[in-house]
Amino acid sequence: MSLRVLTGITTTGTPHLGNFVGAIRPAIEASRRPGVESFLFLADYHALVKCDEPARVERSRLELAATWLACGLDPERVTFYRQSDIPEIPELTWLLTCVTPKGLMNRAHAYKAATDANAGGEIDNGVTMGLYCYPILMAADILMFNAHQVPVGKDQVQHIEMARDIAQRFNHMFGGDRPPFVLPEAVVEEDTALLPGLDGRKMSKSYDNTIPLFEGGAKALTHAIARIVTDSRLPGEPKDPDGSHLVTLFDAFADAGERAAFREDLRAGLAWGEAKQRLNAAIEREIGPLRQRYDELMAHPQRIEDLLQAGAGKARA
């Protein structure tokens, strides 16, 4: 029996280089392993909890689909679909809602954070039922396809545990000798590459320190790399590669020999400007061909739509 692995991507933004190194590239590589059945979906229902701008969600769905396809996702091998194209998911969400204890939802991190922020006032101010029931929708996403594993960050482990609790309760109430739901496991990638941003902190849109993946083309990539913060050591002065986040970025796109040579040259006094040019060349070597495929897909959105509809057909079956 194959191992079912399910991953969802919330459609509220445009991918950056950190997303590529930390999530997209490793997930695509994992989907090619023998014995793995991968499900990857655009979580546009989840996006509604965080974003009330329909045009932004629509644009993000297109950009994310084009990004994953351009980066090598094989829709013949992976079941690739848009959450909102599977009407059985909200149907299952309601069935699960009817067996989920309210107390379980009261303990959800996102809900507790929202109520903590309202301390001293109306406890549920600004809390929608979408936010409150978010973990049940996530459980439906997972249990619908009886996924064995769900790769997540540490902040999402609680949601997988809740999905297990809900599945166990449903199985106990209605399963009999043939319980319908597999109990999913959270897979936390402890060694997931966290790419530093322009200022050395984790690359994140919330810090405004990202390097674009495809947006803005090669010119935007070059401009972003030029803004990477370095120390004040001049050309010819030895530099410490172990203390430079520019080196961490380079490592993500270079082989072992290139990494060793880069460190040696920095210790020998390589100028930061030239180091940034080398980083740019290393990233462009990998990203450039992918960007060409991305631009081609974005120019023909119907091709993306056809692939998503085919994926929805597979998923619904």
GUDOKE-202010 format. One record per residue (C-alpha): residue number from 1; y, z, x. Coordinates in nm, 4 decimals. Layout:
// GUDOKE-202010
+-----+----------+----------+----------+
| num |        Y |        Z |        X |
+-----+----------+----------+----------+
| NUM |        Y |        Z |        X |
...
+-----+----------+----------+----------+
This chain:
// GUDOKE-202010
+-----+----------+----------+----------+
| num |        Y |        Z |        X |
+-----+----------+----------+----------+
|   1 |   0.0000 |   0.0000 |   0.0000 |
|   2 |   0.3436 |  -0.0917 |   0.1314 |
|   3 |   0.6137 |   0.1660 |   0.2020 |
|   4 |   0.9057 |   0.1239 |  -0.0379 |
|   5 |   1.2485 |   0.1923 |   0.1116 |
|   6 |   1.5636 |   0.1805 |  -0.1031 |
|   7 |   1.9270 |   0.1664 |   0.0082 |
|   8 |   2.2454 |   0.1401 |  -0.1978 |
|   9 |   2.5930 |   0.0341 |  -0.0836 |
|  10 |   2.8944 |   0.1474 |  -0.2875 |
|  11 |   3.1272 |  -0.1434 |  -0.3623 |
|  12 |   3.4691 |   0.0073 |  -0.2955 |
|  13 |   3.5748 |  -0.1452 |   0.0366 |
|  14 |   3.5360 |  -0.3976 |   0.3177 |
|  15 |   3.2839 |  -0.3304 |   0.5975 |
|  16 |   3.4080 |  -0.2477 |   0.9474 |
|  17 |   3.2407 |  -0.2490 |   1.2881 |
|  18 |   3.1170 |   0.1088 |   1.2454 |
|  19 |   2.9334 |   0.0106 |   0.9261 |
|  20 |   2.7688 |  -0.2768 |   1.1113 |
|  21 |   2.6393 |  -0.0669 |   1.4019 |
|  22 |   2.5557 |   0.2469 |   1.2043 |
|  23 |   2.4062 |   0.1001 |   0.8854 |
|  24 |   2.3873 |  -0.2780 |   0.8474 |
|  25 |   2.2207 |  -0.3782 |   1.1747 |
|  26 |   1.9557 |  -0.1012 |   1.1757 |
|  27 |   1.8745 |  -0.1466 |   0.8040 |
|  28 |   1.8162 |  -0.5193 |   0.8488 |
|  29 |   1.5979 |  -0.4547 |   1.1530 |
|  30 |   1.3999 |  -0.1949 |   0.9554 |
|  31 |   1.3471 |  -0.4383 |   0.6667 |
|  32 |   1.1577 |  -0.6692 |   0.9023 |
|  33 |   0.8924 |  -0.4105 |   0.9907 |
|  34 |   0.5439 |  -0.4945 |   0.8659 |
|  35 |   0.4262 |  -0.2915 |   0.5699 |
|  36 |   0.7802 |  -0.2167 |   0.4487 |
|  37 |   0.9053 |  -0.3267 |   0.1063 |
|  38 |   1.2853 |  -0.3010 |   0.1073 |
|  39 |   1.5199 |  -0.2685 |  -0.1888 |
|  40 |   1.8914 |  -0.3082 |  -0.1164 |
|  41 |   2.1496 |  -0.2990 |  -0.3925 |
|  42 |   2.5243 |  -0.3188 |  -0.4500 |
|  43 |   2.6053 |   0.0107 |  -0.6236 |
|  44 |   2.8868 |  -0.1110 |  -0.8467 |
|  45 |   2.8206 |   0.1450 |  -1.1219 |
|  46 |   2.8583 |   0.4209 |  -0.8636 |
|  47 |   3.1841 |   0.2587 |  -0.7524 |
|  48 |   3.3349 |   0.3291 |  -1.0952 |
|  49 |   3.3210 |   0.7025 |  -1.0216 |
|  50 |   3.5465 |   0.6578 |  -0.7180 |
|  51 |   3.7579 |   0.3543 |  -0.8046 |
|  52 |   3.9377 |   0.2509 |  -1.1229 |
|  53 |   4.0501 |  -0.0870 |  -0.9857 |
|  54 |   3.8142 |  -0.3545 |  -1.1274 |
|  55 |   3.9539 |  -0.6288 |  -0.9038 |
|  56 |   3.8861 |  -0.4209 |  -0.5923 |
|  57 |   3.5274 |  -0.3503 |  -0.6992 |
|  58 |   3.4736 |  -0.7191 |  -0.7774 |
|  59 |   3.6118 |  -0.8280 |  -0.4391 |
|  60 |   3.4060 |  -0.5655 |  -0.2585 |
|  61 |   3.0848 |  -0.6813 |  -0.4290 |
|  62 |   3.1424 |  -1.0335 |  -0.2994 |
|  63 |   3.2414 |  -0.9256 |   0.0530 |
|  64 |   2.9512 |  -0.6832 |   0.0897 |
|  65 |   2.6945 |  -0.9337 |  -0.0338 |
|  66 |   2.8310 |  -1.1992 |   0.2024 |
|  67 |   2.8329 |  -0.9492 |   0.4916 |
|  68 |   2.4700 |  -0.8422 |   0.4549 |
|  69 |   2.3516 |  -1.2002 |   0.4108 |
|  70 |   2.5544 |  -1.3207 |   0.7094 |
|  71 |   2.4152 |  -1.0393 |   0.9243 |
|  72 |   2.0589 |  -1.1563 |   0.8649 |
|  73 |   1.9362 |  -0.9988 |   0.5415 |
|  74 |   1.6466 |  -1.2119 |   0.4146 |
|  75 |   1.6557 |  -1.2195 |   0.0323 |
|  76 |   1.3031 |  -1.3626 |   0.0337 |
|  77 |   1.1760 |  -1.0506 |   0.2076 |
|  78 |   1.4171 |  -0.7899 |   0.0630 |
|  79 |   1.4827 |  -0.7306 |  -0.3070 |
|  80 |   1.8623 |  -0.7696 |  -0.2976 |
|  81 |   2.0447 |  -0.7116 |  -0.6240 |
|  82 |   2.3567 |  -0.5859 |  -0.7984 |
|  83 |   2.3093 |  -0.2543 |  -0.9794 |
|  84 |   2.4951 |  -0.3737 |  -1.2907 |
|  85 |   2.2539 |  -0.6666 |  -1.3309 |
|  86 |   1.9664 |  -0.4267 |  -1.4053 |
|  87 |   2.0176 |  -0.2947 |  -1.7624 |
|  88 |   1.7048 |  -0.0802 |  -1.7301 |
|  89 |   1.8877 |   0.1443 |  -1.4783 |
|  90 |   2.1428 |   0.2886 |  -1.7262 |
|  91 |   1.8611 |   0.3057 |  -1.9838 |
|  92 |   1.6504 |   0.5161 |  -1.7462 |
|  93 |   1.9610 |   0.7201 |  -1.6594 |
|  94 |   1.9851 |   0.8327 |  -2.0227 |
|  95 |   1.6154 |   0.9198 |  -2.0407 |
|  96 |   1.6494 |   1.1286 |  -1.7239 |
|  97 |   1.9719 |   1.2886 |  -1.8506 |
|  98 |   1.7791 |   1.4191 |  -2.1497 |
|  99 |   1.5429 |   1.6199 |  -1.9270 |
| 100 |   1.7901 |   1.7275 |  -1.6575 |
| 101 |   1.9079 |   2.0906 |  -1.6765 |
| 102 |   2.2858 |   2.1285 |  -1.6807 |
| 103 |   2.2521 |   2.4051 |  -1.4221 |
| 104 |   2.1128 |   2.1526 |  -1.1745 |
| 105 |   2.4219 |   1.9349 |  -1.2108 |
| 106 |   2.6464 |   2.2409 |  -1.1775 |
| 107 |   2.5137 |   2.2802 |  -0.8222 |
| 108 |   2.5959 |   1.9236 |  -0.7096 |
| 109 |   2.8212 |   1.9221 |  -0.4023 |
| 110 |   3.0744 |   1.6724 |  -0.5431 |
| 111 |   3.1150 |   1.8679 |  -0.8654 |
| 112 |   3.1474 |   2.2017 |  -0.6847 |
| 113 |   3.4069 |   2.0516 |  -0.4494 |
| 114 |   3.6089 |   1.9284 |  -0.7485 |
| 115 |   3.5968 |   2.2646 |  -0.9249 |
| 116 |   3.6793 |   2.4517 |  -0.6040 |
| 117 |   3.9901 |   2.2343 |  -0.5711 |
| 118 |   4.0882 |   2.3460 |  -0.9205 |
| 119 |   4.0598 |   2.7178 |  -0.8404 |
| 120 |   4.3204 |   2.9143 |  -1.0316 |
| 121 |   4.3639 |   2.6473 |  -1.2985 |
| 122 |   4.1519 |   2.4489 |  -1.5437 |
| 123 |   3.8181 |   2.4338 |  -1.3616 |
| 124 |   3.7210 |   2.0846 |  -1.4841 |
| 125 |   4.0615 |   1.9221 |  -1.4495 |
| 126 |   4.0159 |   1.5624 |  -1.3329 |
| 127 |   3.6354 |   1.5818 |  -1.3535 |
| 128 |   3.4803 |   1.2912 |  -1.5411 |
| 129 |   3.1263 |   1.2793 |  -1.6749 |
| 130 |   3.0706 |   0.9966 |  -1.4270 |
| 131 |   3.1338 |   1.2354 |  -1.1403 |
| 132 |   2.9328 |   1.5115 |  -1.3069 |
| 133 |   2.6272 |   1.2934 |  -1.3827 |
| 134 |   2.6459 |   1.0875 |  -1.0619 |
| 135 |   2.3221 |   1.2429 |  -0.9231 |
| 136 |   2.1282 |   1.1376 |  -1.2354 |
| 137 |   2.2355 |   0.7757 |  -1.1964 |
| 138 |   2.1316 |   0.7973 |  -0.8315 |
| 139 |   1.7958 |   0.9396 |  -0.9375 |
| 140 |   1.7479 |   0.6475 |  -1.1760 |
| 141 |   1.8271 |   0.4001 |  -0.8963 |
| 142 |   1.5520 |   0.5545 |  -0.6851 |
| 143 |   1.2866 |   0.6390 |  -0.9446 |
| 144 |   1.3156 |   0.3008 |  -1.1188 |
| 145 |   1.1421 |   0.1379 |  -0.8223 |
| 146 |   0.9323 |   0.4373 |  -0.7140 |
| 147 |   1.0886 |   0.4308 |  -0.3694 |
| 148 |   0.9041 |   0.6414 |  -0.1139 |
| 149 |   1.1954 |   0.6759 |   0.1261 |
| 150 |   1.5741 |   0.6702 |   0.0895 |
| 151 |   1.7762 |   0.6558 |   0.4151 |
| 152 |   2.0865 |   0.8735 |   0.3673 |
| 153 |   2.3469 |   1.0726 |   0.5527 |
| 154 |   2.3182 |   1.4504 |   0.5585 |
| 155 |   2.5739 |   1.4803 |   0.2779 |
| 156 |   2.3423 |   1.2879 |   0.0431 |
| 157 |   2.0207 |   1.4845 |   0.1042 |
| 158 |   2.0953 |   1.7107 |  -0.1937 |
| 159 |   2.0952 |   1.4083 |  -0.4259 |
| 160 |   1.7465 |   1.3073 |  -0.3114 |
| 161 |   1.6249 |   1.6623 |  -0.3664 |
| 162 |   1.7712 |   1.6468 |  -0.7173 |
| 163 |   1.5944 |   1.3157 |  -0.7804 |
| 164 |   1.2671 |   1.4854 |  -0.6820 |
| 165 |   1.3385 |   1.7781 |  -0.9176 |
| 166 |   1.4166 |   1.5425 |  -1.2062 |
| 167 |   1.1064 |   1.3307 |  -1.1364 |
| 168 |   0.8827 |   1.6379 |  -1.1235 |
| 169 |   1.0203 |   1.7629 |  -1.4538 |
| 170 |   0.9740 |   1.4241 |  -1.6219 |
| 171 |   0.6231 |   1.3850 |  -1.4788 |
| 172 |   0.5288 |   1.7324 |  -1.6033 |
| 173 |   0.6644 |   1.6695 |  -1.9534 |
| 174 |   0.5410 |   1.3149 |  -2.0088 |
| 175 |   0.3163 |   1.2092 |  -1.7226 |
| 176 |  -0.0214 |   1.3472 |  -1.8253 |
| 177 |  -0.2923 |   1.2269 |  -1.5890 |
| 178 |  -0.0763 |   0.9375 |  -1.4678 |
| 179 |   0.2697 |   1.0649 |  -1.3682 |
| 180 |   0.5097 |   0.7691 |  -1.3681 |
| 181 |   0.7358 |   0.8661 |  -1.0801 |
| 182 |   0.6813 |   0.8890 |  -0.7060 |
| 183 |   0.8648 |   1.1828 |  -0.5475 |
| 184 |   1.1095 |   1.0242 |  -0.3003 |
| 185 |   1.1848 |   1.1550 |   0.0470 |
| 186 |   1.5233 |   1.1557 |   0.2175 |
| 187 |   1.5203 |   0.9956 |   0.5613 |
| 188 |   1.8079 |   1.1244 |   0.7727 |
| 189 |   1.8545 |   0.9152 |   1.0836 |
| 190 |   1.9517 |   1.1824 |   1.3362 |
| 191 |   2.0143 |   0.9225 |   1.6072 |
| 192 |   2.2195 |   0.6869 |   1.3903 |
| 193 |   2.4932 |   0.5357 |   1.6020 |
| 194 |   2.8312 |   0.6787 |   1.5035 |
| 195 |   3.0839 |   0.4367 |   1.6465 |
| 196 |   3.4173 |   0.5860 |   1.7559 |
| 197 |   3.7339 |   0.4378 |   1.6146 |
| 198 |   4.0557 |   0.3381 |   1.7888 |
| 199 |   4.1519 |   0.7023 |   1.8473 |
| 200 |   3.8094 |   0.8320 |   1.9523 |
| 201 |   3.7272 |   1.0000 |   1.6200 |
| 202 |   3.4456 |   0.8672 |   1.4002 |
| 203 |   3.5395 |   0.5176 |   1.2812 |
| 204 |   3.6502 |   0.5634 |   0.9214 |
| 205 |   3.8973 |   0.4070 |   0.6808 |
| 206 |   4.0133 |   0.7572 |   0.5916 |
| 207 |   4.1340 |   0.7960 |   0.9531 |
| 208 |   4.2869 |   0.4443 |   0.9595 |
| 209 |   4.1148 |   0.3839 |   1.2950 |
| 210 |   3.8708 |   0.1052 |   1.2127 |
| 211 |   3.7906 |  -0.2201 |   1.3897 |
| 212 |   3.7315 |  -0.5014 |   1.1360 |
| 213 |   3.3927 |  -0.6669 |   1.1221 |
| 214 |   3.4867 |  -1.0056 |   0.9752 |
| 215 |   3.8192 |  -0.9499 |   0.7993 |
| 216 |   4.1040 |  -1.1317 |   0.9724 |
| 217 |   3.8752 |  -1.3290 |   1.2049 |
| 218 |   3.8664 |  -1.3225 |   1.5847 |
| 219 |   4.2423 |  -1.2604 |   1.6061 |
| 220 |   4.2181 |  -0.9354 |   1.4071 |
| 221 |   3.9294 |  -0.8194 |   1.6280 |
| 222 |   4.1294 |  -0.8830 |   1.9455 |
| 223 |   4.4355 |  -0.7098 |   1.8019 |
| 224 |   4.2340 |  -0.4004 |   1.7047 |
| 225 |   4.0630 |  -0.3724 |   2.0436 |
| 226 |   4.4014 |  -0.3894 |   2.2170 |
| 227 |   4.5017 |  -0.0758 |   2.0218 |
| 228 |   4.2097 |   0.1381 |   2.1458 |
| 229 |   4.3512 |   0.4561 |   2.2970 |
| 230 |   4.2758 |   0.5071 |   2.6695 |
| 231 |   4.4050 |   0.7439 |   2.9352 |
| 232 |   4.7014 |   0.6656 |   3.1623 |
| 233 |   4.5080 |   0.5751 |   3.4774 |
| 234 |   4.6422 |   0.2604 |   3.6392 |
| 235 |   4.4532 |  -0.0476 |   3.7639 |
| 236 |   4.2740 |   0.0443 |   4.0858 |
| 237 |   4.2429 |   0.4118 |   3.9939 |
| 238 |   3.8860 |   0.5368 |   3.9301 |
| 239 |   3.8083 |   0.5989 |   3.5639 |
| 240 |   3.5477 |   0.8266 |   3.4067 |
| 241 |   3.3206 |   0.6127 |   3.1873 |
| 242 |   3.1534 |   0.9186 |   3.0362 |
| 243 |   3.4813 |   1.0323 |   2.8830 |
| 244 |   3.5811 |   0.6982 |   2.7318 |
| 245 |   3.5095 |   0.5958 |   2.3728 |
| 246 |   3.5793 |   0.2379 |   2.4826 |
| 247 |   3.2549 |   0.2617 |   2.6819 |
| 248 |   3.0689 |   0.3871 |   2.3737 |
| 249 |   3.1888 |   0.0811 |   2.1852 |
| 250 |   3.0815 |  -0.1458 |   2.4696 |
| 251 |   2.7344 |   0.0124 |   2.4809 |
| 252 |   2.6736 |  -0.0855 |   2.1167 |
| 253 |   2.6981 |  -0.4558 |   2.2036 |
| 254 |   2.5677 |  -0.4774 |   2.5625 |
| 255 |   2.2304 |  -0.4711 |   2.7325 |
| 256 |   2.1269 |  -0.2134 |   2.9926 |
| 257 |   2.2418 |  -0.4221 |   3.2893 |
| 258 |   2.5832 |  -0.4878 |   3.1397 |
| 259 |   2.6289 |  -0.1186 |   3.0587 |
| 260 |   2.5516 |  -0.0142 |   3.4164 |
| 261 |   2.7851 |  -0.2782 |   3.5637 |
| 262 |   3.0659 |  -0.1805 |   3.3239 |
| 263 |   3.0447 |   0.1845 |   3.4283 |
| 264 |   3.0344 |   0.0975 |   3.7975 |
| 265 |   3.3406 |  -0.1272 |   3.7674 |
| 266 |   3.5374 |   0.1420 |   3.5824 |
| 267 |   3.4597 |   0.3942 |   3.8549 |
| 268 |   3.5801 |   0.1326 |   4.1049 |
| 269 |   3.9163 |   0.1004 |   3.9297 |
| 270 |   3.8737 |  -0.1709 |   3.6633 |
| 271 |   4.1962 |  -0.1966 |   3.4604 |
| 272 |   4.1811 |  -0.0818 |   3.1008 |
| 273 |   4.3237 |  -0.4147 |   2.9877 |
| 274 |   4.0423 |  -0.6067 |   3.1533 |
| 275 |   3.7887 |  -0.3555 |   3.0211 |
| 276 |   3.9134 |  -0.4276 |   2.6686 |
| 277 |   3.8765 |  -0.8006 |   2.7302 |
| 278 |   3.5130 |  -0.7452 |   2.8321 |
| 279 |   3.4546 |  -0.5358 |   2.5209 |
| 280 |   3.6085 |  -0.8098 |   2.3079 |
| 281 |   3.3819 |  -1.0716 |   2.4656 |
| 282 |   3.0689 |  -0.8576 |   2.4134 |
| 283 |   3.1474 |  -0.7963 |   2.0457 |
| 284 |   3.2485 |  -1.1559 |   1.9800 |
| 285 |   2.9232 |  -1.2802 |   2.1373 |
| 286 |   2.7276 |  -1.1086 |   1.8588 |
| 287 |   2.9775 |  -1.1084 |   1.5742 |
| 288 |   3.1214 |  -1.4599 |   1.6178 |
| 289 |   2.8171 |  -1.6519 |   1.4851 |
| 290 |   2.7774 |  -1.4010 |   1.2014 |
| 291 |   3.1441 |  -1.4450 |   1.1089 |
| 292 |   3.0924 |  -1.8197 |   1.0789 |
| 293 |   2.8076 |  -1.7610 |   0.8320 |
| 294 |   3.0206 |  -1.5065 |   0.6452 |
| 295 |   3.3117 |  -1.7507 |   0.6101 |
| 296 |   3.0739 |  -2.0180 |   0.4837 |
| 297 |   2.9298 |  -1.7837 |   0.2207 |
| 298 |   3.2731 |  -1.6623 |   0.1093 |
| 299 |   3.3791 |  -2.0245 |   0.0652 |
| 300 |   3.0841 |  -2.0803 |  -0.1719 |
| 301 |   3.0597 |  -1.7668 |  -0.3913 |
| 302 |   2.8197 |  -1.9376 |  -0.6320 |
| 303 |   2.5560 |  -1.9359 |  -0.3563 |
| 304 |   2.5915 |  -1.5583 |  -0.3336 |
| 305 |   2.5752 |  -1.5275 |  -0.7117 |
| 306 |   2.2578 |  -1.7364 |  -0.7267 |
| 307 |   2.0899 |  -1.5151 |  -0.4645 |
| 308 |   2.1928 |  -1.1976 |  -0.6488 |
| 309 |   2.0642 |  -1.3319 |  -0.9794 |
| 310 |   1.7336 |  -1.4228 |  -0.8146 |
| 311 |   1.7204 |  -1.0709 |  -0.6679 |
| 312 |   1.7922 |  -0.9201 |  -1.0101 |
| 313 |   1.5014 |  -1.1189 |  -1.1514 |
| 314 |   1.2689 |  -0.9741 |  -0.8876 |
| 315 |   1.4022 |  -0.6231 |  -0.9423 |
| 316 |   1.3701 |  -0.6351 |  -1.3225 |
| 317 |   1.0148 |  -0.7644 |  -1.2993 |
+-----+----------+----------+----------+
